[in-house]
Amino acid sequence: MRAIKLELDQDRCKGCELCTEACPREVLAMGSQIHALGYRAAVAIAPERCTGCRACALVCPEVVFTIYKTA
Amino acid sequence: MKRIAGMPESMSAVVTHYCPGCSHGVLHRIIAELIDELDLRGRTVGVASVGCSVLAYNYFETDFVQAPHGRAPAVATGVKRARPNLFVFTYQGDGDMAAIGTAEIIHAAARGERITAIMYNNSIYGMTGGQMSPTTLMGAVTATTPYGRSEENGRPYRMAELLAQMPGTAYVARTHVADVANIVKTKQAVRKAFEAQIRGLGFSMVEVLGNCPTNWGMTPAESNRYVLTEMLSYFPVGEFKDVTKEALAGVHA
C-alpha cells in the first residue's frame, strides 16, 4: 500500500476552487475560515482518499499543494 | 517519502499579484519546473513583458530583465548574442506579443534567434482593465468593444501559425492550460521549445491559451470552460513546426 502525504500551504490559497473541481476523489473542499489575504482557503476534508494523482497541484495557480509519496 | 508535487526551486515562494484562478501561475510553475529539470537555473535570463506578467521577475529565482512594451524578443536577442551560452526566454502576453511587439517577434523569429518566446494568450489586455487585444474573439465583450468585437475591429489572428512559417523557427506550438491533461501537454511542449534552444536549432515559441476570469467576468472554472469551448474553436492546439526530430536524425532542417 502506497502512502500519500498531502500538504496545503493555505496562506497562499486565493480560493479559486479549481482544485475542488479537478480532484477526482472529492478529497478537497473550500473551508469556511477567511485568512489574511481575505480568501477562503481549500482544505483536505478526506486526505485518506487521496491517491496522489497530482490533479490539484497541476491546476493550482498558486502552488498551494505539496504531495509526498512512498516509492 | 518522495516529493511528487510542490514549489519548484526556480520559483520564488511569494504570493503572486495574479487574480484568483488566473492561469499565469500555472504557466510560471511549468517554466520553473523545466528550468529545474533541465538544470538551467544558473545560466537562465528571463525577459518579462509589459502586461500582467510585467512582475514575472518577482516570481522566478533566476536573472530577469524587464523589457519595454513588446520589445522582449529584441532585448532577449541582445542578451543571447552577447552571452550565447546563456539560456534566454521571453514571457509575453497576447497584447505584448501580438499587438505592440509584432515587429520584434516576427523579425526575431525570421532571423532564427536562439531564444524561446512563451506567449500567454488570454485574448484580452488584462492589466489595463480588459481592453480588446488582437486575439480577442469575434463578438467578445471587452472594455473597448462594449457591444462585442465586430468586423470594424478586424478579426483575431493566430500568432503560432504566423511564426511557424518563418524560416528561422525550430519549434512552434500552441497548447492550453485549462484542464489537467493539457497542463501536462503544455509542459511537454515548453520542454521541446527549451531543448530546441539548448541545442541551438533556432527560434522556438509556445503559445499557451489561458484564462482571464476577472476581465472576462467569469468564475475561474467558467473561464477555463470558455477556453475549452470558444477559444479552442478558433485557436487549434498542436505543433505547427518541429525540426527537432529531423535535427536528431541528422537530416538538414
Contacts between the chains, C-beta under 8 A, distances in Angstrom:
chain1	res1	chain2	res2	distance
A	3	B	1	7.1
A	5	B	1	6.1
A	11	B	15	7.7
A	12	B	15	5.6
A	14	B	19	7.7
A	14	B	20	3.7
A	14	B	21	7.3
A	15	B	20	5.9
A	16	B	20	4.2
A	16	B	21	3.3
A	16	B	213	7.7
A	16	B	220	4.2
A	17	B	21	7.7
A	17	B	219	7.5
A	17	B	220	6.6
A	17	B	221	6.5
A	18	B	21	5.9
A	18	B	220	5.4
A	18	B	221	6.4
A	18	B	224	7.2
A	21	B	221	5.4
A	22	B	180	5.9
A	37	B	15	6.9
A	39	B	20	6.7
A	52	B	4	6.1
A	54	B	4	6.2
A	54	B	5	4.8
A	55	B	180	4.9
A	57	B	5	3.5
A	57	B	6	7.4
A	58	B	5	7.7
A	58	B	26	7.6
A	58	B	180	5.2
A	58	B	183	4.7
A	58	B	184	6.9
A	59	B	26	7.0
A	59	B	179	7.8
A	59	B	180	6.2
A	59	B	183	6.7
A	60	B	25	7.6
A	60	B	26	7.6
A	61	B	16	7.7
A	61	B	18	6.6
A	61	B	21	6.5
A	61	B	22	5.7
A	61	B	23	6.2
A	61	B	24	6.8
A	61	B	25	2.9
A	61	B	26	5.1
A	61	B	29	7.8
A	62	B	15	7.1
A	62	B	16	6.8
A	62	B	25	5.5
A	63	B	6	7.2
A	63	B	7	5.0
A	63	B	11	6.8
A	63	B	25	7.1
A	63	B	29	5.7
A	65	B	5	5.8
A	65	B	6	7.2
A	66	B	3	6.7
A	66	B	5	6.4
A	66	B	6	3.7
A	66	B	7	7.0
A	67	B	3	7.2
A	67	B	4	5.1
A	67	B	5	4.2
A	67	B	6	6.9
A	68	B	1	3.9
A	68	B	2	6.6
A	68	B	3	5.4
A	68	B	4	7.0
A	69	B	1	6.3
A	69	B	2	5.7
A	69	B	4	5.0
A	70	B	1	5.4
A	70	B	2	7.3
A	71	B	2	5.5
